[in-house]
Amino acid sequence: MIQVNGKYRFWLIALGIVLALFLMWYFSSLISYILISVILSLMGRPLVRILTKIRLGRVRIGQGLSAFLTLLAFWVFAVGSVRFLIPLLVSEFQELSSINPDSVFEIVDEPIVRFLSFVGHEPVDSGKAYFSEIFQNQLKGSLGVEQISNLLGTIAGAFGGLLIGAFAVSFITFFFLKEENMFRDGVMLLIPTEWEEKVARMMHSIHFLLRRYFLGLLAEVCLVGLLVTIGLTAVGLGFSHAVVVGVFCGMFNIIPYLGPWMGAAVGLLIGVAVNIHEDFSSHTLPLIGLMVIVFGAVQIIDNILFQPLIYSNSVKAHPLEIFLVIMAAGSFAGIVGMILAIPVYTILRVVAKEFFDQMKLVQRITKSL
């Protein structure tokens, strides 16, 4: 048997890491499909286990059929959501497209100009609404014929890629659901024998923590969207408009800290736009005030109840620790970094606990794992 000394062993490991990173970059689409499938399998695993315990007479539902039914449940949920939301979104866009943007900008412009004047910044009077002028300057030259053609080509390509991705993710997810340890066993094939025990424990912890996190995140998105929809309907926005705003707020809420503000901003603009023909002082302004109260109340409920349960308890980390990690990730990689911060940090904590547990810092941040 050929013996490799320490120096060459180090360089071989380094070369292997570089090669692995290159392959991950080169096959980034495939890696993305696999990671999405892993997430879906984590979320669907409890349902698979429940289904496998069901008996139809003397026949028990097998692992393969349970995996198929779980995958079918994912598709029913996705298609049902789309079929419910698309007509509402189309109706909303049709109504919004009939509104003159300058009318909305004129309504929004007055309080903005007053605020700027209050803080000592006088907008230049160009004969246009201040907000409208900024918006038009940002869009100037971005909607030419060539840009529109490129946009249509991009949309067509994205649709084709979406179909391929949906099929690939469904196919991979089915086997991850059917064979619970398939992904784990695939990873273990790449691990040196002396690390197998630690990596096995590490993957078990990651599986447990991320499953709780993603299920909690899905519940948070649905609950935030539902509360916003109920609240805005109660204050008189209109059910169809409230559903659209609730969907945006739920989706934006995936972005920690910034997401709720973004969702509220979109909701307020929609509220102003759909009430453009109403009297501003007696109707639109009170409605905006009530909408702000709804957004604030939902945000308080989210901060007090939902987020501690998801961001702290599910991944077993201190809220301040989570906040600092999200801010650092946002500075490094923007919104995408903020979205991925908690799952990545959870994985890094578990890895550190297994391989660097002699360090005091690691002992401190992983003591709750």
N, C-alpha and C positions, 0 to 999 in steps of 0.2 A: 504494500500500500504506500502511495506517494505521500510523504510528509511535507506540509507547507509551513515554513517558518513564519514568525509573527509579522515581519515586515511585508512579505508577499501576501499574507492573509489579509492584512489591512488594505492593501491596494486592490486586491480582488473584491473585497466587500465594497470599497468605494466605487470601483468600476461597475459592479452589479447595481448599486444604487443609481448611478448616473444612467445606466442602460434602462433601468426600470422607469425612471423619470421621463426619459426620452420616449419610451413606448407609451407611457400614460399620456404624454402630450400628442403623440402621433395618432393614437387611437382614442382621442378625447371624447368623441361622440359615443363610441362603444362603452367607454368608462362611465359616461353620463347615464346611458341606458341602464347599466348594471347598478349604479348607485341609486337611481330612482326606483329600480326594481327591489333593491334591498330595503329601501324605506317603505315601499308598499307592502312588502312581505312582513316587515316588522309590524305594521299596522293591521294586517290581515291575519296574522298568526293566531290571535285569540279566537277569531271566528272559525278558523280551520279546526282548532282544538275542540270547540263546542260542537261543530258539525260531526266530527269523527266519533263523538260519544252518543250520537243519535242512532236509535235502532228503528228500522222499519220492519216490524215483525221480528223475525230471527236474523235479519240481515242488518249489519252495521254499515253505515256510509264509509267507504274507503277513503284513504288519504288523497288519492287522485281526484275523486268526485268532490271531496270537500274543498280541495284547492280550486277546482273549476267553478264551484258555486261561489266561493269567495271572490274570485276574479270577476265572475258575472255580476256579483253585488257591486263591485267597484264600478263596472261599466254602467249598470243600471243607475247608480247614484250620479255618475258623471253625465250620462245622456239625459237623465231626468232633470238635472240641474240646468243643463244647457237648453233643453226644450222649454223649461219654465222661464228662464231668464232672457233668452234671445228675443222672444216677442216683446217683452218689456223694454229691453235695450233698444230694439229697432224703433218702437213707438216713441221712446224717449229721445232718440237721436233725430227722428223726423220732426218732433215738436221743437227741439232745440235748433234744428237747421232752419226753421221758419222764422226764427227770432233774429232781429238785427243786432249784431254784436255791439255796435256803437251805443245802442240803447242800454245794454247791460253795463258797458264801460262808463257811461255817463252817471248811472246810479252808483256804481262802485267808486267813481272818481272823486265825488265830493268829500266823503269821509277821509279818503286817502290824502287829498290836498289839505284838508283841515289839519290832519295829523302832522303832515310834513311842515306846515306853517307853524304849528305849535312847537315842534322841535327845532325850528330855526332854519328850515330849508324851503325856500320859495321856488316852486316849479316854474319853468320858463313858460310864459303864455304864448303858445304857438297857434291858438285858435282851435286846438283839438283837446279832447279829454286826455289828461295826463296818463292814465293807465292805458287808454287806447293807443296813444302814441308809442309808448314803450312796447306794447304788444305787436304793433305793426312793424316797428323797427326790428324786432327780433325775428319776424317772419319774412322780412323783405328779401326777395331773391331766392327764397327756399321752396317756392311752389311753381317753378318754371316747368316747361314741357318736359325737358330732359329729366328733371328731378321726379316728376310725376311718373314718367315711364320707368325710371329706376325703382320707384316705390312699388309700382304694380308688379314688376319683375321680382322684386324682393318678397312681396306678399305671396305670389304664386310659388316661388321656391320654398318659402317657409311653410306653406300649406302641404306641399309634397313631402317636405322633411317631417312635418308633423304626423302625417299618415304613416310614414316609415317608422318613425320613433314610437308611435302608439302601438304598432304591431310588434316591434322589437321588445318594448317594455312589457307588453302583455305576455309574450312568449316566455321571456326570461322570468317574469314574476310567477307565472304558473309553476315552473319547476322549483323556484325558491320556496313557494308555498307547499308544494307537494313533498319536497325533500328538505326538511327543516335545517339540516346541517350542511347543505350543499355548498353555500358560500363559505361557511367556516372551514369545511374540509378543503376547499380550493385554496384558501389562504394558508392553511397549515402545510400544504405541499411546498410552499415557498419558504417555510421557516426552518432554520437549522434545528437539529434534533434536540440540542441542549436548551432551546428556548420554548419548546413545545408546551410544557406545563404552564409557564407564565403567559404565553400567548393565548392558550385555551381559557385561562381565568380572565384574561383581559377582554377577550371577545364576548364571553358570557356577560361581563359587567356592562360592556358597551351596548350589547343587544338589549339588556334589561332597561338601561337608562334612556337610550334613544327611543325605544318603543313607547315608554311613558311620555317622553317629551313630544314626539310627533302626534300621538293620540291627543295629548293635552292641547297642542297647538291647533289641531283641527277643531277640537271642541271650542277653543277660544274664538277662532275665526267665525264659526257658526253662531255662537252665543252673542258676540259683539254685533254681527250683522243683524241677528234677530232683534236684539234690544234696540238698536238704532231704528230698524224698520217699525217696530211697535211704537217707539217714542215719537218719531216723526209723523206717523199716521195719526197718533193721538193729538198732536198739536196742529193738525190741519194741512199738512203738506200734500196729502193724496197718496193712496196706497201704492200705485205704480211708481211714482217718483220716489217714495220712501224705500221701496224694495231696491231700486237702482242705487240709491245712496247707501243703503245698508250693505249691498254687495261690495261697493267700492271701499266702504269703511272696514268691512271684514277682511278684504284682501290686503288693503294697505296696513292693517294692524299686524301683519306678519313682520313688517319693518319695525323693530323695537324703537320706542320713544318718538321717532319722527313720523311713523306711519299714521297714528291717530290724528295728528295735525294736518297731514296731507288729505286724509279722508274727510275731515271736517271742512277743509277749504273747498274741496270738490263739492261737497254737499251744500255748502252755503251758496256757491256760484249757481248750482242747479236750482236752489230755492229762489234766488233772485231772478234767474232767467225765466222760470215757468210762471212767475208772478209779475212779469214785466209790465203787463197792461193794468195791473191793480194800482190803487193809490199807494204811494210809497210810505207816507207818514202813518196812515190809518190801518194799512194791511200788511205791506211787505216788511216794514221795520219791526213791528211786533212779532211777525212770524220768524224773522231772522233771530230775534232775541230768544224766542222759545226754542228754536233749533240749536242755538248755542247752549242753552240749558240742557237740552237732551244730550248733545255731544259731551258736555262736561260731566253729566251724571253717569253716562256710560263709561267714560274714561275713569272716573273715580271707582266705579264697580270693577272695572278691568284691573286697575292698579291695586286695589285692596284685596280682591278675591281671585281673579283669574291668573294674573301674572305671577304672584307669589307661588301659587299652586303649580304653575307650569315651569317658570324659569328657575325657581328656587328648590321646591320640593322634588320635582321630577328628576332634576339632574343633581340634586343635593349639593347646592352651592349657595354661598351667602349672597343676598341681593346686591350689596355693594360690590362684591367680587364680579357678579354678572354685569353690573353697570359699567365698571371699568373695562372689562373685556369687550363689551359691545362698542364702547367709545373708541377703544384702541383699534378694533377691527374696522370701524367706520372710517377712521383716519387713514388706515392702510389700504382699504379696498372699497370704500364708499358704501352704498346701500347694500350691494351684494355681500360685502364683508359683514355688515350688521346682521343680515339674515342668516349667514352661515356661522356666525361667531359662536353661538351656544353649542351647536352640535360638534363643531371642530374642537372647541375648548373642552367639552366633555370627553372626547376621544383622547385628547392630549393628557388630561388629568389621569385617566385610567392607565394610559401607557406609562406615564411618569410614576404612578404608584407601583407598577410592577417592576420597572427597570431602574428607577432612581429613588427608591424609597428611603435611602440613607440620608438624603438631603433634607434639612430642616424645612425649607420652603415647600418642598413636595409633601412632607408630612403634614404641614399646616393646611394646605389647600385640598388635601385628599383625605383628611381625617374622617369626613362624613361618608365616604364611599364604602 
